[in-house]
Amino acid sequence: MAKSNFNFIGKQLGEDGIEQLKRADVEALKRQIPGPALFLLRLVRAISLGSAFKMIANQMAYQLQWITPFSVSELTRHRVVYDIPRCKILDFPDSEDLCVIGCQSIYPMWLAEQFRVRMKAERQGNSCTLTLTPSD
């Protein structure tokens, strides 16, 4: 369904429409996190940046489970690396926009804005390595 959204919006509204859709998706992701959970995370972050980062890394691993198989090759208080040997999303035809716009653009924006975490994607064909690091 998402690949259809990106394709349709791109054809009808162009790059401006894609940017608006990305912004709307980021805001929707932000609304999914309950206020008390964000307050607790900010409190933990104030006490221990590394502990807060590990909490976010574990939550991201939980979220990735439904998207595609992956492994965690590194998990420290300052860096986590998720290895995706073959992304299931890219097995579907015309899913390139979903990869580039969804995974490589929307998720990094959301993580940076809501959790102050950098996400870098290094794609090699249908495989990918995601690296998260704290922004501070």
Long-range contacts (C-beta under 8 A, 24 or more apart in sequence): 2-98, 2-102, 3-92, 3-94, 3-95, 3-97, 3-98, 6-97, 6-98, 6-101, 6-102, 7-94, 7-97, 10-97, 18-101, 21-101, 22-101, 22-105, 22-106, 22-109, 25-102, 25-106, 25-110, 26-106, 26-109, 26-110, 26-113, 29-106, 29-107, 29-110, 29-114, 30-110, 30-113, 30-114, 33-114, 38-114, 41-115, 45-116, 49-77, 49-134, 49-136, 50-76, 50-77, 50-78, 50-134, 51-77, 52-134, 53-77, 53-78, 53-80, 53-117, 53-132, 53-134, 54-80, 56-111, 56-115, 56-117, 56-132, 57-132, 60-111, 60-132, 64-130, 67-103, 78-133, 78-134, 79-131, 79-132, 79-133, 80-131, 80-132, 81-129, 81-130, 81-131, 81-132, 82-129, 82-130, 82-131, 82-132, 83-127, 83-129, 84-127, 84-128, 84-129, 84-130, 85-127, 86-126, 86-127, 87-126, 87-127, 87-128, 90-126, 91-126, 99-123, 103-128
